[in-house]
Amino acid sequence: MEPEDRLGLYRMMVLIRTYEETILREYHADKKPVFDIGAGLIPGEMHLSAGQEPVAAGVCAHLSADDAVTATHRPHHFAIAHGVDLEKMTAEIFGRVDGLGRGRGGHMHLFDPATHFSCSGIIAEGYPPAVGQALAFQRRGTDRVAVAVTGEGAANQGAFHEALNLAALWKLPVVFVVEDNDWGISVPRSASTCVTSNAVRAAGYGIPGHRVEDNSVEAVHEVAGEAVARARAGDGPSLIEVHTLRLWGHFEGDAQGYRSDLEGVPGRDPLPTYEKELLAAGMLDDAAVSSIAAQARDRVEAAVAFAKRSPEPDPDTALDFVFAQA
């Protein structure tokens, strides 16, 4: 990879991590002394993507705003990497009127027509819509692609297999991405899935399947580049599974008593691992690390300030925007 491309991946990972750490701070700020999931500036569940940055950064480096991404209930890393407006996204997470959905969707329901990004709290929900988007791109004669993201647990859902089958049958320009973070909420992969790699399931539909084992952003970038190029060329879909890491709980407030791997989790953090790699290669120095971190902090704090300035929706407008308005 070119040095600037490698630095671009690092910058994106830093931005995503900074964002997730800041949302973590804001989420818990007023839920003390006793945790109350319904209290505070950001009420409700919160699923953060720390540790999974390499997947989003590596995949979305090959996309433009004209391409579509459907993400999961843990969506922030893909939204950021795909270029969703950070201020509007943060306002939506805070439930404010200047948010992407005017404060009605929250963090699991982010929709951005400007970048063709969407996500959902329903498991494997994004796969069929991505197939529909890819069909539209194909029918229009464009080289645009759709990327569908889900977790390893969702690969056992019917929608996963239906989507792969139809996309393969029609040679649609879609890239299916599975984030294997080892845990379907509190269920280990070994207790729910009969194969050790979901990438092998691609063979059942006659499409390429790849698994990235080490949560390496550059390995993801390489495999995703091949899959996106294949889709743009009209050669059909691909399936990529990345063995990634859920650095924190399934949701905020998750005590994670079920995890036997917690002690070793910090040593598997992909961000310091990649940073050390670039430092050793001479592509980063301490000053650059500090500068990139500062730029990310400034951008994220500006987005949080924007969200806090935005008003809460008027209860009298609760029924507005349920249907499209002329």
C-alpha positions as a Markdown table, in Angstrom:
| # | Residue | x | y | z |
|---|---|---|---|---|
| 1 | Met | 0.0 | 0.0 | 0.0 |
| 2 | Glu | 1.0 | 3.6 | -0.6 |
| 3 | Pro | 2.1 | 5.4 | 2.6 |
| 4 | Glu | -0.7 | 8.0 | 2.3 |
| 5 | Asp | -3.3 | 5.2 | 2.0 |
| 6 | Arg | -1.9 | 3.5 | 5.1 |
| 7 | Leu | -2.1 | 6.9 | 7.0 |
| 8 | Gly | -5.6 | 7.4 | 5.7 |
| 9 | Leu | -6.7 | 4.1 | 7.3 |
| 10 | Tyr | -5.0 | 5.0 | 10.6 |
| 11 | Arg | -6.6 | 8.5 | 10.6 |
| 12 | Met | -10.0 | 6.9 | 10.1 |
| 13 | Met | -9.5 | 4.3 | 12.9 |
| 14 | Val | -8.4 | 7.1 | 15.2 |
| 15 | Leu | -11.5 | 9.2 | 14.3 |
| 16 | Ile | -13.8 | 6.2 | 14.9 |
| 17 | Arg | -12.3 | 5.3 | 18.2 |
| 18 | Thr | -12.3 | 9.0 | 19.4 |
| 19 | Tyr | -16.0 | 9.2 | 18.5 |
| 20 | Glu | -16.9 | 6.0 | 20.3 |
| 21 | Glu | -14.9 | 7.0 | 23.4 |
| 22 | Thr | -16.7 | 10.4 | 23.4 |
| 23 | Ile | -20.2 | 8.8 | 23.0 |
| 24 | Leu | -19.2 | 6.4 | 25.9 |
| 25 | Arg | -18.4 | 9.4 | 28.1 |
| 26 | Glu | -21.6 | 11.3 | 27.2 |
| 27 | Tyr | -23.8 | 8.2 | 27.5 |
| 28 | His | -22.7 | 7.5 | 31.1 |
| 29 | Ala | -22.3 | 11.1 | 32.3 |
| 30 | Asp | -25.7 | 11.3 | 33.8 |
| 31 | Lys | -26.5 | 7.7 | 34.5 |
| 32 | Lys | -24.9 | 7.7 | 38.0 |
| 33 | Pro | -24.8 | 6.7 | 40.8 |
| 34 | Val | -27.0 | 3.8 | 39.8 |
| 35 | Phe | -27.0 | 2.9 | 36.1 |
| 36 | Asp | -30.4 | 3.6 | 34.5 |
| 37 | Ile | -30.6 | 2.8 | 30.8 |
| 38 | Gly | -33.5 | 5.2 | 30.3 |
| 39 | Ala | -31.9 | 8.2 | 32.0 |
| 40 | Gly | -29.7 | 11.0 | 30.7 |
| 41 | Leu | -28.9 | 12.9 | 27.6 |
| 42 | Ile | -28.7 | 9.7 | 25.6 |
| 43 | Pro | -31.4 | 7.3 | 26.9 |
| 44 | Gly | -31.9 | 3.8 | 25.7 |
| 45 | Glu | -29.4 | 1.1 | 24.6 |
| 46 | Met | -26.0 | 1.9 | 23.2 |
| 47 | His | -23.9 | -0.5 | 21.1 |
| 48 | Leu | -20.4 | 0.8 | 20.5 |
| 49 | Ser | -17.9 | -0.5 | 17.9 |
| 50 | Ala | -14.5 | 0.0 | 19.6 |
| 51 | Gly | -12.2 | -2.8 | 18.3 |
| 52 | Gln | -14.0 | -3.2 | 15.0 |
| 53 | Glu | -12.6 | -0.1 | 13.3 |
| 54 | Pro | -10.4 | -2.1 | 10.9 |
| 55 | Val | -13.5 | -3.5 | 9.2 |
| 56 | Ala | -15.2 | -0.2 | 8.4 |
| 57 | Ala | -12.0 | 1.6 | 7.6 |
| 58 | Gly | -10.7 | -1.1 | 5.3 |
| 59 | Val | -14.0 | -1.6 | 3.4 |
| 60 | Cys | -15.2 | 2.0 | 3.1 |
| 61 | Ala | -11.8 | 3.2 | 1.7 |
| 62 | His | -13.0 | 1.7 | -1.6 |
| 63 | Leu | -16.4 | 3.4 | -1.6 |
| 64 | Ser | -17.8 | 6.7 | -2.6 |
| 65 | Ala | -21.0 | 8.5 | -1.4 |
| 66 | Asp | -22.8 | 7.1 | -4.5 |
| 67 | Asp | -22.3 | 3.6 | -3.1 |
| 68 | Ala | -24.7 | 2.2 | -0.5 |
| 69 | Val | -24.0 | 0.7 | 2.9 |
| 70 | Thr | -26.4 | -1.1 | 5.2 |
| 71 | Ala | -25.1 | -1.6 | 8.7 |
| 72 | Thr | -26.1 | -3.3 | 12.0 |
| 73 | His | -27.3 | -2.2 | 15.4 |
| 74 | Arg | -23.6 | -1.4 | 16.1 |
| 75 | Pro | -23.3 | 1.1 | 13.2 |
| 76 | His | -21.2 | 4.1 | 14.1 |
| 77 | His | -17.8 | 2.9 | 12.7 |
| 78 | Phe | -19.4 | 2.2 | 9.2 |
| 79 | Ala | -21.4 | 5.5 | 9.3 |
| 80 | Ile | -18.2 | 7.5 | 10.0 |
| 81 | Ala | -16.1 | 5.6 | 7.5 |
| 82 | His | -18.7 | 6.0 | 4.8 |
| 83 | Gly | -18.8 | 9.8 | 5.3 |
| 84 | Val | -22.1 | 10.3 | 7.2 |
| 85 | Asp | -22.3 | 13.9 | 8.5 |
| 86 | Leu | -20.8 | 13.7 | 12.0 |
| 87 | Glu | -22.9 | 16.5 | 13.4 |
| 88 | Lys | -26.2 | 15.3 | 12.2 |
| 89 | Met | -25.4 | 11.7 | 13.2 |
| 90 | Thr | -24.5 | 12.9 | 16.7 |
| 91 | Ala | -27.7 | 15.0 | 17.0 |
| 92 | Glu | -29.7 | 11.9 | 16.0 |
| 93 | Ile | -28.0 | 9.8 | 18.7 |
| 94 | Phe | -28.9 | 12.5 | 21.2 |
| 95 | Gly | -32.5 | 12.5 | 19.9 |
| 96 | Arg | -32.5 | 16.1 | 18.6 |
| 97 | Val | -34.3 | 17.8 | 15.8 |
| 98 | Asp | -31.2 | 18.5 | 13.8 |
| 99 | Gly | -30.4 | 14.8 | 13.6 |
| 100 | Leu | -30.5 | 12.6 | 10.5 |
| 101 | Gly | -34.0 | 11.4 | 11.5 |
| 102 | Arg | -35.1 | 14.6 | 13.3 |
| 103 | Gly | -34.3 | 12.8 | 16.6 |
| 104 | Arg | -36.8 | 10.0 | 16.1 |
| 105 | Gly | -34.5 | 7.1 | 15.3 |
| 106 | Gly | -31.6 | 7.1 | 17.7 |
| 107 | His | -28.3 | 5.4 | 17.3 |
| 108 | Met | -29.6 | 2.1 | 15.9 |
| 109 | His | -31.7 | 3.8 | 13.1 |
| 110 | Leu | -29.4 | 6.1 | 11.2 |
| 111 | Phe | -30.5 | 7.0 | 7.7 |
| 112 | Asp | -28.6 | 9.3 | 5.4 |
| 113 | Pro | -29.8 | 9.6 | 1.8 |
| 114 | Ala | -26.8 | 11.8 | 1.0 |
| 115 | Thr | -24.4 | 8.8 | 1.4 |
| 116 | His | -27.0 | 6.0 | 0.9 |
| 117 | Phe | -26.3 | 4.8 | 4.5 |
| 118 | Ser | -28.8 | 2.9 | 6.7 |
| 119 | Cys | -28.8 | 0.6 | 9.7 |
| 120 | Ser | -31.3 | -1.3 | 11.8 |
| 121 | Gly | -31.7 | -3.0 | 15.2 |
| 122 | Ile | -33.1 | -6.1 | 13.5 |
| 123 | Ile | -30.6 | -8.9 | 13.0 |
| 124 | Ala | -29.5 | -9.4 | 9.4 |
| 125 | Glu | -32.1 | -6.8 | 8.3 |
| 126 | Gly | -29.6 | -5.0 | 6.1 |
| 127 | Tyr | -28.9 | -7.8 | 3.7 |
| 128 | Pro | -32.1 | -7.9 | 1.6 |
| 129 | Pro | -32.2 | -4.1 | 1.2 |
| 130 | Ala | -28.6 | -4.1 | 0.0 |
| 131 | Val | -29.6 | -6.7 | -2.6 |
| 132 | Gly | -32.4 | -4.3 | -3.7 |
| 133 | Gln | -30.0 | -1.4 | -3.9 |
| 134 | Ala | -27.6 | -3.5 | -5.9 |
| 135 | Leu | -30.4 | -4.5 | -8.3 |
| 136 | Ala | -31.3 | -0.9 | -8.8 |
| 137 | Phe | -27.7 | 0.0 | -9.5 |
| 138 | Gln | -27.4 | -2.9 | -12.0 |
| 139 | Arg | -30.7 | -2.0 | -13.8 |
| 140 | Arg | -29.5 | 1.6 | -14.2 |
| 141 | Gly | -26.3 | 0.5 | -15.8 |
| 142 | Thr | -24.0 | 2.1 | -13.2 |
| 143 | Asp | -20.9 | 0.8 | -11.6 |
| 144 | Arg | -22.2 | 1.6 | -8.1 |
| 145 | Val | -22.0 | -1.1 | -5.4 |
| 146 | Ala | -23.9 | -2.0 | -2.2 |
| 147 | Val | -22.2 | -3.2 | 0.9 |
| 148 | Ala | -24.2 | -5.2 | 3.5 |
| 149 | Val | -22.8 | -5.6 | 7.0 |
| 150 | Thr | -23.8 | -8.0 | 9.7 |
| 151 | Gly | -22.4 | -9.9 | 12.6 |
| 152 | Glu | -21.5 | -13.6 | 12.7 |
| 153 | Gly | -24.6 | -14.5 | 14.6 |
| 154 | Ala | -26.8 | -13.1 | 11.8 |
| 155 | Ala | -25.2 | -15.5 | 9.3 |
| 156 | Asn | -27.6 | -18.1 | 10.7 |
| 157 | Gln | -30.7 | -16.1 | 9.8 |
| 158 | Gly | -32.8 | -16.9 | 6.8 |
| 159 | Ala | -32.3 | -13.4 | 5.3 |
| 160 | Phe | -28.6 | -14.0 | 5.1 |
| 161 | His | -28.9 | -17.0 | 2.9 |
| 162 | Glu | -31.8 | -15.6 | 0.8 |
| 163 | Ala | -29.8 | -12.5 | 0.1 |
| 164 | Leu | -26.7 | -14.4 | -0.9 |
| 165 | Asn | -28.7 | -16.7 | -3.2 |
| 166 | Leu | -30.5 | -14.0 | -5.0 |
| 167 | Ala | -27.4 | -11.8 | -5.4 |
| 168 | Ala | -25.5 | -14.7 | -6.8 |
| 169 | Leu | -28.3 | -15.7 | -9.1 |
| 170 | Trp | -28.6 | -12.2 | -10.6 |
| 171 | Lys | -24.8 | -11.4 | -10.4 |
| 172 | Leu | -25.6 | -8.2 | -8.4 |
| 173 | Pro | -22.9 | -5.7 | -7.4 |
| 174 | Val | -23.0 | -6.3 | -3.7 |
| 175 | Val | -20.3 | -7.1 | -1.1 |
| 176 | Phe | -21.5 | -9.0 | 2.0 |
| 177 | Val | -19.4 | -8.4 | 5.1 |
| 178 | Val | -19.6 | -10.4 | 8.3 |
| 179 | Glu | -18.0 | -9.0 | 11.4 |
| 180 | Asp | -17.1 | -12.0 | 13.6 |
| 181 | Asn | -16.5 | -10.6 | 17.1 |
| 182 | Asp | -16.9 | -14.0 | 18.7 |
| 183 | Trp | -20.1 | -13.2 | 20.6 |
| 184 | Gly | -23.7 | -13.0 | 19.6 |
| 185 | Ile | -24.7 | -10.9 | 22.6 |
| 186 | Ser | -23.6 | -13.4 | 25.2 |
| 187 | Val | -23.6 | -16.6 | 23.1 |
| 188 | Pro | -20.2 | -17.7 | 21.9 |
| 189 | Arg | -19.9 | -18.5 | 18.2 |
| 190 | Ser | -19.0 | -22.1 | 18.9 |
| 191 | Ala | -22.4 | -22.6 | 20.6 |
| 192 | Ser | -24.5 | -21.3 | 17.7 |
| 193 | Thr | -22.7 | -21.9 | 14.4 |
| 194 | Cys | -21.7 | -25.2 | 12.9 |
| 195 | Val | -18.8 | -23.9 | 10.7 |
| 196 | Thr | -15.7 | -22.1 | 12.0 |
| 197 | Ser | -15.8 | -19.7 | 9.1 |
| 198 | Asn | -18.9 | -18.2 | 7.5 |
| 199 | Ala | -16.7 | -17.5 | 4.4 |
| 200 | Val | -17.0 | -21.2 | 3.4 |
| 201 | Arg | -20.8 | -20.6 | 3.0 |
| 202 | Ala | -20.1 | -18.6 | -0.1 |
| 203 | Ala | -19.3 | -21.8 | -2.0 |
| 204 | Gly | -22.9 | -22.8 | -1.6 |
| 205 | Tyr | -23.8 | -19.9 | -3.8 |
| 206 | Gly | -20.9 | -20.1 | -6.2 |
| 207 | Ile | -19.3 | -16.8 | -5.1 |
| 208 | Pro | -15.9 | -15.9 | -3.6 |
| 209 | Gly | -15.6 | -16.1 | 0.1 |
| 210 | His | -12.7 | -14.7 | 2.2 |
| 211 | Arg | -11.9 | -14.7 | 5.9 |
| 212 | Val | -9.5 | -12.2 | 7.5 |
| 213 | Glu | -8.2 | -13.7 | 10.7 |
| 214 | Asp | -6.2 | -11.1 | 12.4 |
| 215 | Asn | -8.4 | -7.9 | 12.4 |
| 216 | Ser | -5.7 | -6.3 | 10.2 |
| 217 | Val | -7.0 | -3.1 | 8.5 |
| 218 | Glu | -4.6 | -3.6 | 5.6 |
| 219 | Ala | -5.7 | -7.2 | 5.1 |
| 220 | Val | -9.3 | -6.1 | 5.1 |
| 221 | His | -8.4 | -3.3 | 2.7 |
| 222 | Glu | -6.9 | -5.7 | 0.3 |
| 223 | Val | -9.7 | -8.3 | 0.3 |
| 224 | Ala | -12.4 | -5.6 | 0.2 |
| 225 | Gly | -10.7 | -3.9 | -2.7 |
| 226 | Glu | -10.9 | -7.1 | -4.8 |
| 227 | Ala | -14.5 | -7.7 | -3.9 |
| 228 | Val | -15.5 | -4.1 | -4.7 |
| 229 | Ala | -13.6 | -4.2 | -8.0 |
| 230 | Arg | -15.4 | -7.5 | -8.9 |
| 231 | Ala | -18.8 | -6.0 | -8.1 |
| 232 | Arg | -18.1 | -2.8 | -10.1 |
| 233 | Ala | -16.9 | -4.9 | -13.1 |
| 234 | Gly | -20.3 | -6.7 | -13.2 |
| 235 | Asp | -18.9 | -10.1 | -12.0 |
| 236 | Gly | -21.3 | -10.4 | -9.0 |
| 237 | Pro | -21.1 | -10.5 | -5.2 |
| 238 | Ser | -18.5 | -11.6 | -2.7 |
| 239 | Leu | -18.6 | -12.6 | 0.9 |
| 240 | Ile | -16.0 | -11.4 | 3.4 |
| 241 | Glu | -15.8 | -12.4 | 7.1 |
| 242 | Val | -13.4 | -10.5 | 9.4 |
| 243 | His | -12.4 | -12.0 | 12.7 |
| 244 | Thr | -12.6 | -8.7 | 14.7 |
| 245 | Leu | -12.9 | -7.7 | 18.3 |
| 246 | Arg | -15.7 | -6.4 | 20.5 |
| 247 | Leu | -13.5 | -4.3 | 22.9 |
| 248 | Trp | -16.4 | -3.4 | 25.2 |
| 249 | Gly | -19.8 | -5.0 | 26.1 |
| 250 | His | -22.6 | -6.0 | 23.7 |
| 251 | Phe | -24.3 | -2.8 | 25.0 |
| 252 | Glu | -23.4 | -0.2 | 27.6 |
| 253 | Gly | -24.3 | -1.6 | 31.0 |
| 254 | Asp | -23.3 | -5.2 | 30.0 |
| 255 | Ala | -21.3 | -6.7 | 32.9 |
| 256 | Gln | -19.9 | -9.3 | 30.5 |
| 257 | Gly | -19.8 | -12.0 | 33.1 |
| 258 | Tyr | -20.1 | -14.5 | 30.3 |
| 259 | Arg | -16.8 | -13.6 | 28.7 |
| 260 | Ser | -13.8 | -15.8 | 29.5 |
| 261 | Asp | -11.5 | -13.8 | 27.2 |
| 262 | Leu | -11.7 | -10.4 | 28.9 |
| 263 | Glu | -8.2 | -10.5 | 30.4 |
| 264 | Gly | -6.6 | -10.7 | 27.0 |
| 265 | Val | -8.8 | -8.2 | 25.2 |
| 266 | Pro | -6.6 | -5.1 | 25.6 |
| 267 | Gly | -3.7 | -6.8 | 24.0 |
| 268 | Arg | -5.7 | -7.4 | 20.9 |
| 269 | Asp | -6.7 | -3.8 | 20.4 |
| 270 | Pro | -6.2 | -3.1 | 16.7 |
| 271 | Leu | -5.6 | 0.7 | 17.0 |
| 272 | Pro | -2.3 | 0.6 | 19.1 |
| 273 | Thr | -1.2 | -2.4 | 17.1 |
| 274 | Tyr | -1.5 | -0.5 | 13.8 |
| 275 | Glu | 0.0 | 2.6 | 15.3 |
| 276 | Lys | 3.1 | 0.7 | 16.4 |
| 277 | Glu | 3.4 | -0.8 | 12.9 |
| 278 | Leu | 3.3 | 2.6 | 11.2 |
| 279 | Leu | 5.8 | 4.0 | 13.8 |
| 280 | Ala | 8.2 | 1.2 | 13.1 |
| 281 | Ala | 7.9 | 1.8 | 9.4 |
| 282 | Gly | 8.7 | 5.4 | 9.8 |
| 283 | Met | 5.4 | 6.6 | 8.5 |
| 284 | Leu | 4.4 | 8.1 | 11.9 |
| 285 | Asp | 6.2 | 9.9 | 14.6 |
| 286 | Asp | 5.0 | 11.0 | 18.1 |
| 287 | Ala | 4.2 | 14.5 | 16.8 |
| 288 | Ala | 2.0 | 13.1 | 14.0 |
| 289 | Val | 0.2 | 10.7 | 16.4 |
| 290 | Ser | -0.6 | 13.7 | 18.7 |
| 291 | Ser | -1.7 | 15.9 | 15.7 |
| 292 | Ile | -4.0 | 13.2 | 14.3 |
| 293 | Ala | -5.5 | 12.6 | 17.7 |
| 294 | Ala | -6.1 | 16.3 | 18.3 |
| 295 | Gln | -7.8 | 16.7 | 14.9 |
| 296 | Ala | -10.1 | 13.8 | 15.7 |
| 297 | Arg | -10.9 | 15.2 | 19.2 |
| 298 | Asp | -11.7 | 18.6 | 17.8 |
| 299 | Arg | -14.0 | 17.2 | 15.1 |
| 300 | Val | -15.8 | 14.9 | 17.5 |
| 301 | Glu | -16.2 | 17.5 | 20.3 |
| 302 | Ala | -17.7 | 20.0 | 17.7 |
| 303 | Ala | -20.2 | 17.3 | 16.7 |
| 304 | Val | -21.2 | 16.8 | 20.4 |
| 305 | Ala | -21.5 | 20.5 | 20.9 |
| 306 | Phe | -23.8 | 20.8 | 17.8 |
| 307 | Ala | -26.0 | 18.0 | 19.1 |
| 308 | Lys | -26.3 | 19.6 | 22.6 |
| 309 | Arg | -27.3 | 22.9 | 21.0 |
| 310 | Ser | -30.0 | 21.3 | 18.9 |
| 311 | Pro | -33.5 | 21.3 | 20.5 |
| 312 | Glu | -35.4 | 18.3 | 21.5 |
| 313 | Pro | -38.4 | 17.5 | 19.3 |
| 314 | Asp | -41.7 | 19.0 | 20.3 |
| 315 | Pro | -44.1 | 16.3 | 21.6 |
| 316 | Asp | -46.8 | 17.8 | 19.5 |
| 317 | Thr | -44.9 | 16.7 | 16.4 |
| 318 | Ala | -44.7 | 13.1 | 17.4 |
| 319 | Leu | -46.9 | 12.0 | 14.5 |
| 320 | Asp | -45.1 | 14.1 | 11.9 |
| 321 | Phe | -42.8 | 12.4 | 9.4 |
| 322 | Val | -44.5 | 9.0 | 9.8 |
| 323 | Phe | -45.4 | 9.2 | 6.2 |
| 324 | Ala | -43.6 | 11.0 | 3.3 |
| 325 | Gln | -44.7 | 14.6 | 3.1 |
| 326 | Ala | -45.2 | 16.4 | -0.2 |
